Amino acid sequence: MSGKLKLGALEDDTPVKVTLDLPASVHRDLVAYAQMLATLTGGKPGEPAKLATRMLERFMATDRVFVRGRKGRAA
């Protein structure tokens, strides 16, 4: 079959386990953030590791220099 699809190859999005040593103060802040988020959204507090993942995603997605740099590499 020949032709070109609109989508390219899908990236592997299999989770990768990473171990981090966080300062106790950062962990306490993650727990407090999770509790505050749960209070504001009416849910239950999430685990700090999942919260940190979402924070990192958001941080990188909104870092303009990083985003521009990635676009430049993709071209």
CHARMM-style PDB file with segment names, atoms N, HN, CA, C and O in Angstrom:
ATOM      1  N   MET     1       0.848  -1.174   0.000  1.00  0.00      PROA
ATOM      2  CA  MET     1       0.000   0.000   0.000  1.00  0.00      PROA
ATOM      3  C   MET     1       0.891   1.233   0.000  1.00  0.00      PROA
ATOM      4  O   MET     1       1.824   1.327   0.797  1.00  0.00      PROA
ATOM      5  N   SER     2       0.613   2.163  -0.875  1.00  0.00      PROA
ATOM      6  HN  SER     2      -0.145   2.087  -1.523  1.00  0.00      PROA
ATOM      7  CA  SER     2       1.409   3.383  -0.912  1.00  0.00      PROA
ATOM      8  C   SER     2       0.524   4.571  -0.595  1.00  0.00      PROA
ATOM      9  O   SER     2      -0.700   4.453  -0.557  1.00  0.00      PROA
ATOM     10  N   GLY     3       1.134   5.692  -0.371  1.00  0.00      PROA
ATOM     11  HN  GLY     3       2.129   5.788  -0.402  1.00  0.00      PROA
ATOM     12  CA  GLY     3       0.398   6.889  -0.020  1.00  0.00      PROA
ATOM     13  C   GLY     3       0.934   7.473   1.267  1.00  0.00      PROA
ATOM     14  O   GLY     3       1.804   6.894   1.918  1.00  0.00      PROA
ATOM     15  N   LYS     4       0.411   8.610   1.620  1.00  0.00      PROA
ATOM     16  HN  LYS     4      -0.295   9.081   1.091  1.00  0.00      PROA
ATOM     17  CA  LYS     4       0.891   9.269   2.823  1.00  0.00      PROA
ATOM     18  C   LYS     4      -0.298   9.576   3.726  1.00  0.00      PROA
ATOM     19  O   LYS     4      -1.264  10.210   3.301  1.00  0.00      PROA
ATOM     20  N   LEU     5      -0.222   9.133   4.938  1.00  0.00      PROA
ATOM     21  HN  LEU     5       0.562   8.618   5.283  1.00  0.00      PROA
ATOM     22  CA  LEU     5      -1.247   9.424   5.932  1.00  0.00      PROA
ATOM     23  C   LEU     5      -0.956  10.768   6.583  1.00  0.00      PROA
ATOM     24  O   LEU     5       0.179  11.244   6.556  1.00  0.00      PROA
ATOM     25  N   LYS     6      -1.964  11.369   7.158  1.00  0.00      PROA
ATOM     26  HN  LYS     6      -2.886  10.982   7.180  1.00  0.00      PROA
ATOM     27  CA  LYS     6      -1.777  12.643   7.862  1.00  0.00      PROA
ATOM     28  C   LYS     6      -0.952  12.478   9.123  1.00  0.00      PROA
ATOM     29  O   LYS     6      -0.214  13.382   9.515  1.00  0.00      PROA
ATOM     30  N   LEU     7      -1.079  11.316   9.760  1.00  0.00      PROA
ATOM     31  HN  LEU     7      -1.678  10.581   9.441  1.00  0.00      PROA
ATOM     32  CA  LEU     7      -0.311  11.060  10.989  1.00  0.00      PROA
ATOM     33  C   LEU     7       0.970  10.327  10.665  1.00  0.00      PROA
ATOM     34  O   LEU     7       1.010   9.475   9.777  1.00  0.00      PROA
ATOM     35  N   GLY     8       2.012  10.665  11.393  1.00  0.00      PROA
ATOM     36  HN  GLY     8       1.980  11.356  12.114  1.00  0.00      PROA
ATOM     37  CA  GLY     8       3.254   9.932  11.269  1.00  0.00      PROA
ATOM     38  C   GLY     8       3.273   8.792  12.269  1.00  0.00      PROA
ATOM     39  O   GLY     8       2.248   8.449  12.859  1.00  0.00      PROA
ATOM     40  N   ALA     9       4.432   8.216  12.450  1.00  0.00      PROA
ATOM     41  HN  ALA     9       5.264   8.495  11.971  1.00  0.00      PROA
ATOM     42  CA  ALA     9       4.583   7.109  13.395  1.00  0.00      PROA
ATOM     43  C   ALA     9       4.217   7.586  14.801  1.00  0.00      PROA
ATOM     44  O   ALA     9       4.523   8.714  15.188  1.00  0.00      PROA
ATOM     45  N   LEU    10       3.564   6.715  15.550  1.00  0.00      PROA
ATOM     46  HN  LEU    10       3.316   5.799  15.236  1.00  0.00      PROA
ATOM     47  CA  LEU    10       3.195   7.041  16.923  1.00  0.00      PROA
ATOM     48  C   LEU    10       4.397   6.849  17.829  1.00  0.00      PROA
ATOM     49  O   LEU    10       5.128   5.864  17.722  1.00  0.00      PROA
ATOM     50  N   GLU    11       4.585   7.807  18.721  1.00  0.00      PROA
ATOM     51  HN  GLU    11       3.991   8.607  18.809  1.00  0.00      PROA
ATOM     52  CA  GLU    11       5.678   7.696  19.680  1.00  0.00      PROA
ATOM     53  C   GLU    11       5.316   6.679  20.749  1.00  0.00      PROA
ATOM     54  O   GLU    11       4.147   6.511  21.095  1.00  0.00      PROA
ATOM     55  N   ASP    12       6.323   6.012  21.260  1.00  0.00      PROA
ATOM     56  HN  ASP    12       7.273   6.149  20.979  1.00  0.00      PROA
ATOM     57  CA  ASP    12       6.116   5.054  22.341  1.00  0.00      PROA
ATOM     58  C   ASP    12       5.767   5.841  23.602  1.00  0.00      PROA
ATOM     59  O   ASP    12       6.579   6.633  24.081  1.00  0.00      PROA
ATOM     60  N   ASP    13       4.570   5.630  24.141  1.00  0.00      PROA
ATOM     61  HN  ASP    13       3.911   4.987  23.752  1.00  0.00      PROA
ATOM     62  CA  ASP    13       4.178   6.348  25.353  1.00  0.00      PROA
ATOM     63  C   ASP    13       4.042   5.404  26.545  1.00  0.00      PROA
ATOM     64  O   ASP    13       3.289   5.656  27.486  1.00  0.00      PROA
ATOM     65  N   THR    14       4.800   4.308  26.470  1.00  0.00      PROA
ATOM     66  HN  THR    14       5.411   4.104  25.706  1.00  0.00      PROA
ATOM     67  CA  THR    14       4.836   3.372  27.587  1.00  0.00      PROA
ATOM     68  C   THR    14       5.458   4.073  28.795  1.00  0.00      PROA
ATOM     69  O   THR    14       6.516   4.688  28.664  1.00  0.00      PROA
ATOM     70  N   PRO    15       4.832   3.996  29.954  1.00  0.00      PROA
ATOM     71  CA  PRO    15       5.411   4.649  31.136  1.00  0.00      PROA
ATOM     72  C   PRO    15       6.817   4.132  31.442  1.00  0.00      PROA
ATOM     73  O   PRO    15       7.114   2.948  31.278  1.00  0.00      PROA
ATOM     74  N   VAL    16       7.652   5.033  31.879  1.00  0.00      PROA
ATOM     75  HN  VAL    16       7.410   5.994  32.012  1.00  0.00      PROA
ATOM     76  CA  VAL    16       9.026   4.714  32.265  1.00  0.00      PROA
ATOM     77  C   VAL    16       9.161   5.018  33.742  1.00  0.00      PROA
ATOM     78  O   VAL    16       8.832   6.118  34.186  1.00  0.00      PROA
ATOM     79  N   LYS    17       9.639   4.055  34.500  1.00  0.00      PROA
ATOM     80  HN  LYS    17       9.906   3.161  34.139  1.00  0.00      PROA
ATOM     81  CA  LYS    17       9.784   4.262  35.944  1.00  0.00      PROA
ATOM     82  C   LYS    17      11.078   5.032  36.209  1.00  0.00      PROA
ATOM     83  O   LYS    17      12.157   4.657  35.751  1.00  0.00      PROA
ATOM     84  N   VAL    18      10.932   6.112  36.959  1.00  0.00      PROA
ATOM     85  HN  VAL    18      10.056   6.417  37.332  1.00  0.00      PROA
ATOM     86  CA  VAL    18      12.062   6.949  37.334  1.00  0.00      PROA
ATOM     87  C   VAL    18      12.031   7.101  38.848  1.00  0.00      PROA
ATOM     88  O   VAL    18      10.973   7.338  39.431  1.00  0.00      PROA
ATOM     89  N   THR    19      13.162   6.967  39.469  1.00  0.00      PROA
ATOM     90  HN  THR    19      14.022   6.775  38.995  1.00  0.00      PROA
ATOM     91  CA  THR    19      13.252   7.126  40.918  1.00  0.00      PROA
ATOM     92  C   THR    19      13.950   8.448  41.219  1.00  0.00      PROA
ATOM     93  O   THR    19      15.044   8.709  40.720  1.00  0.00      PROA
ATOM     94  N   LEU    20      13.316   9.270  42.030  1.00  0.00      PROA
ATOM     95  HN  LEU    20      12.427   9.058  42.435  1.00  0.00      PROA
ATOM     96  CA  LEU    20      13.875  10.567  42.415  1.00  0.00      PROA
ATOM     97  C   LEU    20      13.981  10.658  43.925  1.00  0.00      PROA
ATOM     98  O   LEU    20      13.147  10.128  44.658  1.00  0.00      PROA
ATOM     99  N   ASP    21      14.999  11.325  44.363  1.00  0.00      PROA
ATOM    100  HN  ASP    21      15.677  11.755  43.767  1.00  0.00      PROA
ATOM    101  CA  ASP    21      15.114  11.664  45.777  1.00  0.00      PROA
ATOM    102  C   ASP    21      14.693  13.117  45.913  1.00  0.00      PROA
ATOM    103  O   ASP    21      15.371  14.016  45.416  1.00  0.00      PROA
ATOM    104  N   LEU    22      13.587  13.342  46.579  1.00  0.00      PROA
ATOM    105  HN  LEU    22      13.036  12.611  46.983  1.00  0.00      PROA
ATOM    106  CA  LEU    22      13.088  14.694  46.785  1.00  0.00      PROA
ATOM    107  C   LEU    22      13.408  15.166  48.191  1.00  0.00      PROA
ATOM    108  O   LEU    22      13.396  14.372  49.132  1.00  0.00      PROA
ATOM    109  N   PRO    23      13.693  16.445  48.341  1.00  0.00      PROA
ATOM    110  CA  PRO    23      13.822  16.971  49.690  1.00  0.00      PROA
ATOM    111  C   PRO    23      12.478  16.802  50.408  1.00  0.00      PROA
ATOM    112  O   PRO    23      11.420  16.870  49.782  1.00  0.00      PROA
ATOM    113  N   ALA    24      12.529  16.586  51.707  1.00  0.00      PROA
ATOM    114  HN  ALA    24      13.389  16.531  52.215  1.00  0.00      PROA
ATOM    115  CA  ALA    24      11.308  16.388  52.487  1.00  0.00      PROA
ATOM    116  C   ALA    24      10.348  17.564  52.310  1.00  0.00      PROA
ATOM    117  O   ALA    24       9.133  17.369  52.272  1.00  0.00      PROA
ATOM    118  N   SER    25      10.875  18.763  52.203  1.00  0.00      PROA
ATOM    119  HN  SER    25      11.862  18.921  52.233  1.00  0.00      PROA
ATOM    120  CA  SER    25      10.018  19.948  52.058  1.00  0.00      PROA
ATOM    121  C   SER    25       9.256  19.914  50.730  1.00  0.00      PROA
ATOM    122  O   SER    25       8.099  20.331  50.675  1.00  0.00      PROA
ATOM    123  N   VAL    26       9.881  19.428  49.675  1.00  0.00      PROA
ATOM    124  HN  VAL    26      10.821  19.089  49.719  1.00  0.00      PROA
ATOM    125  CA  VAL    26       9.204  19.327  48.375  1.00  0.00      PROA
ATOM    126  C   VAL    26       8.097  18.275  48.456  1.00  0.00      PROA
ATOM    127  O   VAL    26       7.002  18.483  47.934  1.00  0.00      PROA
ATOM    128  N   HSD    27       8.380  17.158  49.104  1.00  0.00      PROA
ATOM    129  HN  HSD    27       9.270  16.989  49.528  1.00  0.00      PROA
ATOM    130  CA  HSD    27       7.359  16.118  49.255  1.00  0.00      PROA
ATOM    131  C   HSD    27       6.175  16.643  50.067  1.00  0.00      PROA
ATOM    132  O   HSD    27       5.020  16.404  49.715  1.00  0.00      PROA
ATOM    133  N   ARG    28       6.465  17.356  51.148  1.00  0.00      PROA
ATOM    134  HN  ARG    28       7.404  17.551  51.434  1.00  0.00      PROA
ATOM    135  CA  ARG    28       5.381  17.928  51.967  1.00  0.00      PROA
ATOM    136  C   ARG    28       4.539  18.889  51.129  1.00  0.00      PROA
ATOM    137  O   ARG    28       3.313  18.901  51.234  1.00  0.00      PROA
ATOM    138  N   ASP    29       5.203  19.691  50.299  1.00  0.00      PROA
ATOM    139  HN  ASP    29       6.199  19.681  50.214  1.00  0.00      PROA
ATOM    140  CA  ASP    29       4.480  20.631  49.447  1.00  0.00      PROA
ATOM    141  C   ASP    29       3.630  19.901  48.406  1.00  0.00      PROA
ATOM    142  O   ASP    29       2.517  20.335  48.109  1.00  0.00      PROA
ATOM    143  N   LEU    30       4.134  18.802  47.849  1.00  0.00      PROA
ATOM    144  HN  LEU    30       5.038  18.448  48.090  1.00  0.00      PROA
ATOM    145  CA  LEU    30       3.344  18.017  46.901  1.00  0.00      PROA
ATOM    146  C   LEU    30       2.101  17.439  47.569  1.00  0.00      PROA
ATOM    147  O   LEU    30       1.014  17.458  46.992  1.00  0.00      PROA
ATOM    148  N   VAL    31       2.262  16.933  48.771  1.00  0.00      PROA
ATOM    149  HN  VAL    31       3.145  16.918  49.240  1.00  0.00      PROA
ATOM    150  CA  VAL    31       1.127  16.393  49.517  1.00  0.00      PROA
ATOM    151  C   VAL    31       0.114  17.501  49.812  1.00  0.00      PROA
ATOM    152  O   VAL    31      -1.091  17.305  49.653  1.00  0.00      PROA
ATOM    153  N   ALA    32       0.605  18.658  50.239  1.00  0.00      PROA
ATOM    154  HN  ALA    32       1.584  18.818  50.369  1.00  0.00      PROA
ATOM    155  CA  ALA    32      -0.288  19.783  50.536  1.00  0.00      PROA
ATOM    156  C   ALA    32      -0.996  20.254  49.264  1.00  0.00      PROA
ATOM    157  O   ALA    32      -2.180  20.587  49.301  1.00  0.00      PROA
ATOM    158  N   TYR    33      -0.281  20.282  48.145  1.00  0.00      PROA
ATOM    159  HN  TYR    33       0.681  20.011  48.114  1.00  0.00      PROA
ATOM    160  CA  TYR    33      -0.877  20.691  46.876  1.00  0.00      PROA
ATOM    161  C   TYR    33      -1.977  19.712  46.474  1.00  0.00      PROA
ATOM    162  O   TYR    33      -3.055  20.120  46.042  1.00  0.00      PROA
ATOM    163  N   ALA    34      -1.694  18.419  46.622  1.00  0.00      PROA
ATOM    164  HN  ALA    34      -0.819  18.088  46.973  1.00  0.00      PROA
ATOM    165  CA  ALA    34      -2.683  17.391  46.286  1.00  0.00      PROA
ATOM    166  C   ALA    34      -3.938  17.548  47.151  1.00  0.00      PROA
ATOM    167  O   ALA    34      -5.057  17.398  46.660  1.00  0.00      PROA
ATOM    168  N   GLN    35      -3.748  17.850  48.432  1.00  0.00      PROA
ATOM    169  HN  GLN    35      -2.839  17.972  48.831  1.00  0.00      PROA
ATOM    170  CA  GLN    35      -4.894  18.049  49.326  1.00  0.00      PROA
ATOM    171  C   GLN    35      -5.696  19.284  48.927  1.00  0.00      PROA
ATOM    172  O   GLN    35      -6.926  19.255  48.930  1.00  0.00      PROA
ATOM    173  N   MET    36      -5.001  20.369  48.584  1.00  0.00      PROA
ATOM    174  HN  MET    36      -4.002  20.393  48.582  1.00  0.00      PROA
ATOM    175  CA  MET    36      -5.675  21.594  48.182  1.00  0.00      PROA
ATOM    176  C   MET    36      -6.431  21.376  46.864  1.00  0.00      PROA
ATOM    177  O   MET    36      -7.562  21.835  46.710  1.00  0.00      PROA
ATOM    178  N   LEU    37      -5.814  20.691  45.942  1.00  0.00      PROA
ATOM    179  HN  LEU    37      -4.894  20.318  46.068  1.00  0.00      PROA
ATOM    180  CA  LEU    37      -6.457  20.396  44.666  1.00  0.00      PROA
ATOM    181  C   LEU    37      -7.711  19.552  44.872  1.00  0.00      PROA
ATOM    182  O   LEU    37      -8.741  19.793  44.242  1.00  0.00      PROA
ATOM    183  N   ALA    38      -7.617  18.570  45.748  1.00  0.00      PROA
ATOM    184  HN  ALA    38      -6.780  18.374  46.259  1.00  0.00      PROA
ATOM    185  CA  ALA    38      -8.779  17.725  46.044  1.00  0.00      PROA
ATOM    186  C   ALA    38      -9.903  18.537  46.668  1.00  0.00      PROA
ATOM    187  O   ALA    38     -11.074  18.324  46.352  1.00  0.00      PROA
ATOM    188  N   THR    39      -9.563  19.449  47.535  1.00  0.00      PROA
ATOM    189  HN  THR    39      -8.612  19.622  47.792  1.00  0.00      PROA
ATOM    190  CA  THR    39     -10.568  20.303  48.172  1.00  0.00      PROA
ATOM    191  C   THR    39     -11.259  21.186  47.135  1.00  0.00      PROA
ATOM    192  O   THR    39     -12.479  21.346  47.164  1.00  0.00      PROA
ATOM    193  N   LEU    40     -10.481  21.753  46.225  1.00  0.00      PROA
ATOM    194  HN  LEU    40      -9.489  21.622  46.201  1.00  0.00      PROA
ATOM    195  CA  LEU    40     -11.039  22.655  45.219  1.00  0.00      PROA
ATOM    196  C   LEU    40     -11.855  21.930  44.160  1.00  0.00      PROA
ATOM    197  O   LEU    40     -12.800  22.494  43.610  1.00  0.00      PROA
ATOM    198  N   THR    41     -11.494  20.679  43.870  1.00  0.00      PROA
ATOM    199  HN  THR    41     -10.726  20.221  44.317  1.00  0.00      PROA
ATOM    200  CA  THR    41     -12.188  19.941  42.814  1.00  0.00      PROA
ATOM    201  C   THR    41     -13.219  18.957  43.352  1.00  0.00      PROA
ATOM    202  O   THR    41     -13.969  18.357  42.583  1.00  0.00      PROA
ATOM    203  N   GLY    42     -13.256  18.792  44.668  1.00  0.00      PROA
ATOM    204  HN  GLY    42     -12.647  19.279  45.292  1.00  0.00      PROA
ATOM    205  CA  GLY    42     -14.213  17.870  45.267  1.00  0.00      PROA
ATOM    206  C   GLY    42     -13.819  16.416  45.140  1.00  0.00      PROA
ATOM    207  O   GLY    42     -14.651  15.530  45.333  1.00  0.00      PROA
ATOM    208  N   GLY    43     -12.576  16.158  44.821  1.00  0.00      PROA
ATOM    209  HN  GLY    43     -11.900  16.878  44.664  1.00  0.00      PROA
ATOM    210  CA  GLY    43     -12.102  14.781  44.689  1.00  0.00      PROA
ATOM    211  C   GLY    43     -11.315  14.348  45.898  1.00  0.00      PROA
ATOM    212  O   GLY    43     -11.354  14.989  46.948  1.00  0.00      PROA
ATOM    213  N   LYS    44     -10.601  13.256  45.742  1.00  0.00      PROA
ATOM    214  HN  LYS    44     -10.569  12.735  44.889  1.00  0.00      PROA
ATOM    215  CA  LYS    44      -9.728  12.809  46.825  1.00  0.00      PROA
ATOM    216  C   LYS    44      -8.289  13.114  46.430  1.00  0.00      PROA
ATOM    217  O   LYS    44      -7.963  13.144  45.243  1.00  0.00      PROA
ATOM    218  N   PRO    45      -7.430  13.341  47.419  1.00  0.00      PROA
ATOM    219  CA  PRO    45      -6.041  13.685  47.101  1.00  0.00      PROA
ATOM    220  C   PRO    45      -5.355  12.589  46.288  1.00  0.00      PROA
ATOM    221  O   PRO    45      -5.446  11.404  46.611  1.00  0.00      PROA
ATOM    222  N   GLY    46      -4.674  13.007  45.236  1.00  0.00      PROA
ATOM    223  HN  GLY    46      -4.600  13.969  44.973  1.00  0.00      PROA
ATOM    224  CA  GLY    46      -3.900  12.067  44.432  1.00  0.00      PROA
ATOM    225  C   GLY    46      -2.559  11.810  45.063  1.00  0.00      PROA
ATOM    226  O   GLY    46      -2.156  12.491  46.006  1.00  0.00      PROA
ATOM    227  N   GLU    47      -1.869  10.816  44.531  1.00  0.00      PROA
ATOM    228  HN  GLU    47      -2.196  10.263  43.765  1.00  0.00      PROA
ATOM    229  CA  GLU    47      -0.545  10.541  45.078  1.00  0.00      PROA
ATOM    230  C   GLU    47       0.462  11.539  44.520  1.00  0.00      PROA
ATOM    231  O   GLU    47       0.360  11.935  43.359  1.00  0.00      PROA
ATOM    232  N   PRO    48       1.430  11.950  45.330  1.00  0.00      PROA
ATOM    233  CA  PRO    48       2.381  12.974  44.916  1.00  0.00      PROA
ATOM    234  C   PRO    48       3.128  12.644  43.616  1.00  0.00      PROA
ATOM    235  O   PRO    48       3.413  13.552  42.835  1.00  0.00      PROA
ATOM    236  N   ALA    49       3.450  11.379  43.366  1.00  0.00      PROA
ATOM    237  HN  ALA    49       3.220  10.641  44.000  1.00  0.00      PROA
ATOM    238  CA  ALA    49       4.191  11.021  42.152  1.00  0.00      PROA
ATOM    239  C   ALA    49       3.383  11.350  40.900  1.00  0.00      PROA
ATOM    240  O   ALA    49       3.941  11.855  39.926  1.00  0.00      PROA
ATOM    241  N   LYS    50       2.095  11.074  40.910  1.00  0.00      PROA
ATOM    242  HN  LYS    50       1.642  10.663  41.701  1.00  0.00      PROA
ATOM    243  CA  LYS    50       1.257  11.389  39.745  1.00  0.00      PROA
ATOM    244  C   LYS    50       1.087  12.889  39.596  1.00  0.00      PROA
ATOM    245  O   LYS    50       1.057  13.407  38.480  1.00  0.00      PROA
ATOM    246  N   LEU    51       0.978  13.575  40.696  1.00  0.00      PROA
ATOM    247  HN  LEU    51       1.003  13.155  41.603  1.00  0.00      PROA
ATOM    248  CA  LEU    51       0.868  15.021  40.664  1.00  0.00      PROA
ATOM    249  C   LEU    51       2.144  15.632  40.087  1.00  0.00      PROA
ATOM    250  O   LEU    51       2.079  16.548  39.266  1.00  0.00      PROA
ATOM    251  N   ALA    52       3.296  15.129  40.512  1.00  0.00      PROA
ATOM    252  HN  ALA    52       3.348  14.385  41.179  1.00  0.00      PROA
ATOM    253  CA  ALA    52       4.576  15.638  40.013  1.00  0.00      PROA
ATOM    254  C   ALA    52       4.693  15.419  38.511  1.00  0.00      PROA
ATOM    255  O   ALA    52       5.230  16.272  37.804  1.00  0.00      PROA
ATOM    256  N   THR    53       4.200  14.295  38.016  1.00  0.00      PROA
ATOM    257  HN  THR    53       3.763  13.603  38.591  1.00  0.00      PROA
ATOM    258  CA  THR    53       4.241  14.018  36.585  1.00  0.00      PROA
ATOM    259  C   THR    53       3.450  15.069  35.819  1.00  0.00      PROA
ATOM    260  O   THR    53       3.931  15.612  34.825  1.00  0.00      PROA
ATOM    261  N   ARG    54       2.240  15.353  36.279  1.00  0.00      PROA
ATOM    262  HN  ARG    54       1.849  14.911  37.087  1.00  0.00      PROA
ATOM    263  CA  ARG    54       1.417  16.363  35.613  1.00  0.00      PROA
ATOM    264  C   ARG    54       2.054  17.746  35.693  1.00  0.00      PROA
ATOM    265  O   ARG    54       1.964  18.529  34.748  1.00  0.00      PROA
ATOM    266  N   MET    55       2.698  18.048  36.819  1.00  0.00      PROA
ATOM    267  HN  MET    55       2.771  17.412  37.588  1.00  0.00      PROA
ATOM    268  CA  MET    55       3.357  19.343  36.968  1.00  0.00      PROA
ATOM    269  C   MET    55       4.520  19.474  35.981  1.00  0.00      PROA
ATOM    270  O   MET    55       4.701  20.520  35.359  1.00  0.00      PROA
ATOM    271  N   LEU    56       5.303  18.404  35.845  1.00  0.00      PROA
ATOM    272  HN  LEU    56       5.156  17.554  36.351  1.00  0.00      PROA
ATOM    273  CA  LEU    56       6.415  18.434  34.905  1.00  0.00      PROA
ATOM    274  C   LEU    56       5.923  18.592  33.470  1.00  0.00      PROA
ATOM    275  O   LEU    56       6.500  19.356  32.696  1.00  0.00      PROA
ATOM    276  N   GLU    57       4.858  17.871  33.110  1.00  0.00      PROA
ATOM    277  HN  GLU    57       4.389  17.250  33.739  1.00  0.00      PROA
ATOM    278  CA  GLU    57       4.282  18.005  31.773  1.00  0.00      PROA
ATOM    279  C   GLU    57       3.860  19.446  31.512  1.00  0.00      PROA
ATOM    280  O   GLU    57       4.166  20.015  30.464  1.00  0.00      PROA
ATOM    281  N   ARG    58       3.161  20.021  32.469  1.00  0.00      PROA
ATOM    282  HN  ARG    58       2.912  19.559  33.320  1.00  0.00      PROA
ATOM    283  CA  ARG    58       2.670  21.395  32.331  1.00  0.00      PROA
ATOM    284  C   ARG    58       3.830  22.382  32.247  1.00  0.00      PROA
ATOM    285  O   ARG    58       3.812  23.305  31.432  1.00  0.00      PROA
ATOM    286  N   PHE    59       4.823  22.186  33.083  1.00  0.00      PROA
ATOM    287  HN  PHE    59       4.838  21.437  33.745  1.00  0.00      PROA
ATOM    288  CA  PHE    59       5.990  23.074  33.099  1.00  0.00      PROA
ATOM    289  C   PHE    59       6.677  23.071  31.738  1.00  0.00      PROA
ATOM    290  O   PHE    59       6.966  24.132  31.184  1.00  0.00      PROA
ATOM    291  N   MET    60       6.939  21.887  31.203  1.00  0.00      PROA
ATOM    292  HN  MET    60       6.704  21.025  31.653  1.00  0.00      PROA
ATOM    293  CA  MET    60       7.636  21.803  29.919  1.00  0.00      PROA
ATOM    294  C   MET    60       6.774  22.319  28.769  1.00  0.00      PROA
ATOM    295  O   MET    60       7.292  22.928  27.833  1.00  0.00      PROA
ATOM    296  N   ALA    61       5.470  22.080  28.831  1.00  0.00      PROA
ATOM    297  HN  ALA    61       5.050  21.585  29.592  1.00  0.00      PROA
ATOM    298  CA  ALA    61       4.575  22.534  27.769  1.00  0.00      PROA
ATOM    299  C   ALA    61       4.445  24.057  27.734  1.00  0.00      PROA
ATOM    300  O   ALA    61       4.124  24.625  26.690  1.00  0.00      PROA
ATOM    301  N   THR    62       4.690  24.715  28.856  1.00  0.00      PROA
ATOM    302  HN  THR    62       4.951  24.254  29.704  1.00  0.00      PROA
ATOM    303  CA  THR    62       4.532  26.169  28.912  1.00  0.00      PROA
ATOM    304  C   THR    62       5.868  26.911  28.929  1.00  0.00      PROA
ATOM    305  O   THR    62       5.884  28.138  29.020  1.00  0.00      PROA
ATOM    306  N   ASP    63       6.964  26.205  28.846  1.00  0.00      PROA
ATOM    307  HN  ASP    63       6.951  25.208  28.772  1.00  0.00      PROA
ATOM    308  CA  ASP    63       8.283  26.839  28.775  1.00  0.00      PROA
ATOM    309  C   ASP    63       8.545  27.207  27.309  1.00  0.00      PROA
ATOM    310  O   ASP    63       8.883  26.341  26.502  1.00  0.00      PROA
ATOM    311  N   ARG    64       8.391  28.473  26.972  1.00  0.00      PROA
ATOM    312  HN  ARG    64       8.116  29.176  27.628  1.00  0.00      PROA
ATOM    313  CA  ARG    64       8.462  28.896  25.568  1.00  0.00      PROA
ATOM    314  C   ARG    64       9.795  28.572  24.907  1.00  0.00      PROA
ATOM    315  O   ARG    64       9.820  28.144  23.753  1.00  0.00      PROA
ATOM    316  N   VAL    65      10.880  28.763  25.600  1.00  0.00      PROA
ATOM    317  HN  VAL    65      10.861  29.110  26.538  1.00  0.00      PROA
ATOM    318  CA  VAL    65      12.191  28.480  25.013  1.00  0.00      PROA
ATOM    319  C   VAL    65      12.326  26.985  24.719  1.00  0.00      PROA
ATOM    320  O   VAL    65      12.837  26.604  23.666  1.00  0.00      PROA
ATOM    321  N   PHE    66      11.877  26.150  25.632  1.00  0.00      PROA
ATOM    322  HN  PHE    66      11.462  26.459  26.488  1.00  0.00      PROA
ATOM    323  CA  PHE    66      11.940  24.708  25.423  1.00  0.00      PROA
ATOM    324  C   PHE    66      11.068  24.293  24.236  1.00  0.00      PROA
ATOM    325  O   PHE    66      11.498  23.513  23.387  1.00  0.00      PROA
ATOM    326  N   VAL    67       9.841  24.821  24.181  1.00  0.00      PROA
ATOM    327  HN  VAL    67       9.492  25.455  24.871  1.00  0.00      PROA
ATOM    328  CA  VAL    67       8.921  24.465  23.097  1.00  0.00      PROA
ATOM    329  C   VAL    67       9.495  24.896  21.756  1.00  0.00      PROA
ATOM    330  O   VAL    67       9.467  24.131  20.792  1.00  0.00      PROA
ATOM    331  N   ARG    68      10.018  26.124  21.688  1.00  0.00      PROA
ATOM    332  HN  ARG    68      10.041  26.746  22.471  1.00  0.00      PROA
ATOM    333  CA  ARG    68      10.632  26.593  20.436  1.00  0.00      PROA
ATOM    334  C   ARG    68      11.814  25.729  20.041  1.00  0.00      PROA
ATOM    335  O   ARG    68      11.998  25.415  18.866  1.00  0.00      PROA
ATOM    336  N   GLY    69      12.611  25.347  21.021  1.00  0.00      PROA
ATOM    337  HN  GLY    69      12.461  25.603  21.977  1.00  0.00      PROA
ATOM    338  CA  GLY    69      13.774  24.499  20.753  1.00  0.00      PROA
ATOM    339  C   GLY    69      13.382  23.143  20.206  1.00  0.00      PROA
ATOM    340  O   GLY    69      14.033  22.620  19.301  1.00  0.00      PROA
ATOM    341  N   ARG    70      12.322  22.572  20.750  1.00  0.00      PROA
ATOM    342  HN  ARG    70      11.793  22.997  21.485  1.00  0.00      PROA
ATOM    343  CA  ARG    70      11.858  21.277  20.255  1.00  0.00      PROA
ATOM    344  C   ARG    70      11.310  21.383  18.854  1.00  0.00      PROA
ATOM    345  O   ARG    70      11.532  20.499  18.027  1.00  0.00      PROA
ATOM    346  N   LYS    71      10.590  22.465  18.577  1.00  0.00      PROA
ATOM    347  HN  LYS    71      10.409  23.184  19.248  1.00  0.00      PROA
ATOM    348  CA  LYS    71      10.058  22.669  17.215  1.00  0.00      PROA
ATOM    349  C   LYS    71      11.204  22.810  16.228  1.00  0.00      PROA
ATOM    350  O   LYS    71      11.133  22.307  15.106  1.00  0.00      PROA
ATOM    351  N   GLY    72      12.255  23.492  16.647  1.00  0.00      PROA
ATOM    352  HN  GLY    72      12.313  23.901  17.559  1.00  0.00      PROA
ATOM    353  CA  GLY    72      13.420  23.675  15.779  1.00  0.00      PROA
ATOM    354  C   GLY    72      14.111  22.367  15.459  1.00  0.00      PROA
ATOM    355  O   GLY    72      14.598  22.178  14.345  1.00  0.00      PROA
ATOM    356  N   ARG    73      14.161  21.455  16.429  1.00  0.00      PROA
ATOM    357  HN  ARG    73      13.766  21.608  17.334  1.00  0.00      PROA
ATOM    358  CA  ARG    73      14.785  20.144  16.202  1.00  0.00      PROA
ATOM    359  C   ARG    73      13.938  19.250  15.325  1.00  0.00      PROA
ATOM    360  O   ARG    73      14.465  18.421  14.584  1.00  0.00      PROA
ATOM    361  N   ALA    74      12.603  19.415  15.406  1.00  0.00      PROA
ATOM    362  HN  ALA    74      12.174  20.088  16.008  1.00  0.00      PROA
ATOM    363  CA  ALA    74      11.700  18.564  14.639  1.00  0.00      PROA
ATOM    364  C   ALA    74      11.709  18.921  13.149  1.00  0.00      PROA
ATOM    365  O   ALA    74      11.369  18.094  12.303  1.00  0.00      PROA
ATOM    366  N   ALA    75      12.096  20.144  12.842  1.00  0.00      PROA
ATOM    367  HN  ALA    75      12.373  20.816  13.529  1.00  0.00      PROA
ATOM    368  CA  ALA    75      12.062  20.600  11.438  1.00  0.00      PROA
ATOM    369  C   ALA    75      13.171  20.025  10.606  1.00  0.00      PROA
ATOM    370  OT1 ALA    75      13.266  20.319   9.414  1.00  0.00      PROA
TER     371      ALA     75
END
